Amino acid sequence: MYDIKKAIKSRGYTLQYVADELDIKLPSLSQQITDNTMSIKRLQEIADILSCPLTDLLADADDTSITLTCPHCKRTIHLQVINQD
């Protein structure tokens, strides 16, 4: 599981700042995060705002996989983060 709120706060930003940058309301952003209904495009936009790689939003240090639900077709998408160091 991933924690976008933690990633935002750890970089010194607030959810309100990110919502403003995305031109959406804070409750909408919070709901997308809570419901795990964020598109990859939206995740990439957040990563760009935070100046971090998308993978930083997809997995925490203890987990290398993530499951997303497509907001359009409701299919489950499983992603595995591979560290290429």
Secondary structure, DSSP 8 states (H G I E B T S, - for coil): ---HHHHHHHTT--HHHHHHHHTS-HHHHHHHHHHT---HHHHHHHHHHHTS-THHHH--TT--EEEEE-TTT--EEEEE-----
